Amino acid sequence: MVFIPALIFFILILVASAVKICREYERGVIFRLGRLILPPKGPGIFLIIPVVDRMLKISLRTVVMDVPPQDVITRDNVSIKVNAVVYFRVMQADKAVVEVENYLYATSQLAQTTLRSVVGQAELDELLSAREKMNKDLQTILDRQTDPWGIKVSMVEIKHVDLPEEMKRAMAKQAEAERERRAKVINAMGEFQAAEKMADAAKVLSTYPAALQLRFLQTLREVAAENNSTLVFPVPIDLVKPLLEKSGKEAK
């Protein structure tokens, strides 16, 4: 009688160990007596053979992995520290288990070495100005190298570039000099355009003498409006000549 409850308990343990459940983002890689069983199981509920089968669960969600800061010497011999972030996911769970011992660790080490290699082949200006291109190059290289492991690298982003202090000061001086150059160029362009307009105005005034007289009268009005003091100024003879001629005719 004691044997029957023990047998029932043993059967329940076997059934419980045979029933496996994988979530929507998981796949179960099963080895039966050491041999890989394809395809991977899941999602949902399924059965395995206790003792005979061994199952490993692999997540198919996107993994966000930080690449630690790497000491790199650029092509123009500038020593910098650069770090990045890698986005990847497992596309084939069986390869991620069979082809590499630890795909997370392997991807991390590969990302570090690839980052040092790619950044070391670029100049500092290229690293700072063409970061999108460098991110694309890193993603292409990593995706190609991790493809045999069943891993898809979707994106690589360089997060931070740490420059030496002397390089920061040199770049600040360069930026200041560039701003001064632009200011001088803009000022010179303004002077040039003003000179052109003044030359055009001089041509118009020399062609039409009456315009010069009108400009003179306008200047007098502006001066009179701004100053309340008495002003003495010469009047061009051309302005009063018609009046003198008219008064002379009337006197005759």
C-alpha positions as CSV (number, residue, x, y, z in Angstrom):
1,M,0.0,0.0,0.0
2,V,2.9,2.3,0.7
3,F,4.3,1.6,-2.8
4,I,1.3,2.9,-4.6
5,P,1.4,6.5,-3.3
6,A,5.1,6.6,-3.9
7,L,4.5,5.4,-7.5
8,I,1.8,8.1,-8.1
9,F,4.1,10.8,-6.7
10,F,6.9,9.6,-9.0
11,I,4.6,9.7,-12.0
12,L,3.5,13.2,-11.1
13,I,7.1,14.4,-11.0
14,L,7.8,12.8,-14.4
15,V,4.7,14.5,-15.9
16,A,5.6,17.8,-14.4
17,S,9.2,17.6,-15.7
18,A,7.8,16.6,-19.2
19,V,5.5,19.6,-19.5
20,K,7.3,22.7,-20.7
21,I,6.0,26.2,-21.5
22,C,7.7,28.8,-23.6
23,R,6.5,32.4,-23.7
24,E,5.9,34.2,-27.0
25,Y,9.4,35.6,-27.0
26,E,11.1,32.4,-26.1
27,R,12.1,29.2,-27.9
28,G,13.1,25.9,-26.4
29,V,16.3,24.2,-27.8
30,I,16.1,20.5,-27.1
31,F,18.9,18.0,-27.0
32,R,17.9,14.3,-27.0
33,L,20.7,12.2,-25.7
34,G,23.1,14.9,-26.8
35,R,21.6,15.3,-30.3
36,L,19.9,18.5,-31.4
37,I,16.2,18.2,-32.1
38,L,14.9,20.6,-34.8
39,P,13.0,22.8,-35.0
40,P,13.2,24.6,-31.6
41,K,9.9,24.3,-29.6
42,G,7.6,27.1,-28.7
43,P,5.8,29.3,-28.0
44,G,3.2,27.6,-25.9
45,I,3.1,24.3,-24.1
46,F,4.8,21.1,-25.3
47,L,6.2,17.8,-23.9
48,I,9.7,16.5,-23.7
49,I,11.0,13.1,-22.6
50,P,12.2,13.4,-19.0
51,V,15.8,12.4,-18.3
52,V,16.3,11.7,-22.0
53,D,15.7,15.3,-23.2
54,R,17.5,18.5,-22.0
55,M,16.0,21.9,-22.9
56,L,17.5,25.4,-23.0
57,K,15.3,28.5,-23.3
58,I,16.6,31.2,-25.5
59,S,15.0,34.7,-25.6
60,L,14.3,36.3,-28.9
61,R,13.9,39.8,-27.6
62,T,16.2,42.6,-28.6
63,V,19.2,42.9,-26.4
64,V,20.7,46.3,-25.6
65,M,24.4,45.9,-24.8
66,D,26.7,48.6,-23.6
67,V,30.2,48.4,-25.1
68,P,32.7,49.6,-22.3
69,P,35.0,52.6,-23.1
70,Q,37.8,51.6,-25.4
71,D,41.2,53.2,-25.6
72,V,41.8,53.9,-29.3
73,I,44.5,55.8,-31.3
74,T,43.0,57.3,-34.4
75,R,44.7,57.4,-37.8
76,D,46.0,60.9,-37.1
77,N,47.5,59.7,-33.8
78,V,45.0,61.1,-31.3
79,S,44.5,59.0,-28.2
80,I,40.8,58.9,-27.3
81,K,38.3,56.8,-25.4
82,V,35.1,55.8,-27.1
83,N,32.1,53.7,-26.1
84,A,29.0,52.5,-27.9
85,V,25.8,50.6,-27.6
86,V,24.8,47.5,-29.7
87,Y,21.2,46.4,-30.4
88,F,20.8,42.8,-31.5
89,R,18.5,39.8,-31.2
90,V,18.6,36.0,-31.7
91,M,17.0,35.0,-35.0
92,Q,17.9,31.3,-34.9
93,A,17.9,29.9,-31.3
94,D,19.5,26.6,-32.3
95,K,22.5,28.3,-33.8
96,A,22.9,30.6,-30.8
97,V,23.3,27.5,-28.7
98,V,25.2,25.2,-30.9
99,E,27.6,27.5,-32.9
100,V,28.9,29.5,-29.9
101,E,29.4,28.8,-26.2
102,N,28.0,32.1,-24.8
103,Y,26.5,34.3,-27.5
104,L,26.1,37.3,-25.2
105,Y,29.7,37.3,-24.1
106,A,30.9,36.5,-27.6
107,T,28.9,39.4,-29.1
108,S,30.2,41.8,-26.4
109,Q,33.9,40.9,-27.1
110,L,33.4,41.1,-30.8
111,A,31.8,44.5,-30.5
112,Q,34.7,45.8,-28.4
113,T,37.4,44.6,-30.9
114,T,35.4,45.8,-33.9
115,L,34.9,49.3,-32.3
116,R,38.6,49.6,-31.7
117,S,39.4,48.5,-35.3
118,V,37.0,50.8,-37.1
119,V,37.7,53.9,-35.0
120,G,41.4,53.3,-35.3
121,Q,41.2,53.5,-39.1
122,A,39.4,56.9,-39.0
123,E,40.7,60.4,-38.3
124,L,39.3,62.4,-35.4
125,D,37.5,64.9,-37.7
126,E,35.8,62.0,-39.4
127,L,34.8,60.4,-36.1
128,L,33.2,63.6,-34.9
129,S,31.5,64.7,-38.2
130,A,30.6,61.4,-39.9
131,R,29.4,59.4,-37.0
132,E,26.4,58.0,-38.9
133,K,28.6,56.5,-41.5
134,M,30.8,54.9,-38.8
135,N,27.8,53.5,-37.0
136,K,26.6,51.9,-40.3
137,D,30.1,50.4,-40.8
138,L,30.1,49.0,-37.3
139,Q,26.6,47.5,-37.7
140,T,27.5,45.9,-41.1
141,I,30.7,44.3,-39.8
142,L,29.1,43.0,-36.6
143,D,26.1,41.7,-38.4
144,R,28.2,39.8,-40.9
145,Q,30.4,38.2,-38.2
146,T,27.5,37.2,-35.9
147,D,25.4,35.8,-38.7
148,P,26.8,32.2,-38.3
149,W,25.6,32.4,-34.7
150,G,22.0,33.1,-35.7
151,I,22.2,36.7,-34.4
152,K,21.0,39.8,-36.2
153,V,22.7,43.1,-35.2
154,S,20.1,45.8,-36.0
155,M,21.9,48.9,-34.8
156,V,25.2,50.2,-33.4
157,E,25.5,53.7,-31.9
158,I,28.7,55.4,-30.8
159,K,27.6,57.1,-27.6
160,H,30.5,59.2,-26.3
161,V,34.0,60.2,-27.5
162,D,36.3,61.3,-24.7
163,L,39.0,63.7,-25.9
164,P,42.3,64.6,-24.1
165,E,42.2,68.1,-22.4
166,E,44.9,69.5,-24.7
167,M,42.8,68.4,-27.8
168,K,39.7,70.0,-26.3
169,R,41.6,73.3,-25.9
170,A,43.0,73.1,-29.4
171,M,39.6,72.5,-30.9
172,A,38.1,75.4,-28.8
173,K,40.8,77.7,-30.3
174,Q,40.1,76.4,-33.8
175,A,36.4,77.0,-33.4
176,E,37.0,80.5,-32.0
177,A,39.3,81.3,-34.9
178,E,36.7,80.0,-37.4
179,R,34.0,82.2,-35.8
180,E,36.3,85.3,-36.1
181,R,37.0,84.5,-39.7
182,R,33.3,84.2,-40.5
183,A,32.6,87.5,-38.7
184,K,35.3,89.3,-40.7
185,V,34.0,87.8,-44.0
186,I,30.5,88.9,-43.2
187,N,31.7,92.4,-42.2
188,A,33.7,92.7,-45.5
189,M,30.7,91.6,-47.5
190,G,28.5,94.2,-45.8
191,E,31.1,96.9,-46.6
192,F,31.3,95.7,-50.2
193,Q,27.5,95.7,-50.7
194,A,27.2,99.2,-49.0
195,A,29.9,100.5,-51.3
196,E,28.1,99.1,-54.4
197,K,24.8,100.8,-53.3
198,M,26.6,104.1,-52.7
199,A,28.2,103.9,-56.1
200,D,24.8,103.3,-57.7
201,A,23.3,106.2,-55.7
202,A,26.1,108.5,-56.9
203,K,25.5,107.5,-60.5
204,V,21.7,108.4,-60.1
205,L,22.5,111.7,-58.5
206,S,25.1,112.7,-61.2
207,T,22.6,111.8,-63.9
208,Y,19.7,113.8,-62.3
209,P,20.8,117.0,-60.7
210,A,17.3,117.6,-59.4
211,A,17.5,114.5,-57.3
212,L,20.6,115.9,-55.6
213,Q,18.6,119.0,-54.7
214,L,15.7,117.0,-53.3
215,R,18.2,114.9,-51.3
216,F,19.7,118.2,-49.9
217,L,16.3,119.5,-48.9
218,Q,15.4,116.2,-47.2
219,T,18.6,116.3,-45.2
220,L,17.8,119.8,-44.1
221,R,14.3,118.7,-42.9
222,E,15.8,115.8,-41.0
223,V,18.4,118.1,-39.3
224,A,15.8,120.7,-38.4
225,A,13.5,118.0,-36.9
226,E,16.3,116.6,-34.7
227,N,17.9,119.9,-33.5
228,N,16.1,123.0,-32.1
229,S,19.1,125.3,-32.6
230,T,19.5,127.8,-35.4
231,L,21.4,126.5,-38.4
232,V,23.2,128.5,-41.0
233,F,23.8,126.7,-44.2
234,P,24.7,127.7,-47.8
235,V,21.9,127.5,-50.3
236,P,22.8,126.3,-53.8
237,I,22.3,129.0,-56.4
238,D,20.3,126.6,-58.5
239,L,17.5,126.5,-55.9
240,V,17.0,130.3,-55.8
241,K,17.9,131.2,-59.4
242,P,14.3,130.7,-60.7
243,L,13.0,133.0,-58.0
244,L,15.5,135.7,-58.8
245,E,14.7,135.6,-62.4
246,K,11.0,135.9,-61.7
247,S,11.4,138.8,-59.4
248,G,13.6,140.6,-62.0
249,K,10.9,140.2,-64.6
250,E,8.3,141.7,-62.3
251,A,10.5,144.7,-61.5
252,K,10.7,145.5,-65.2
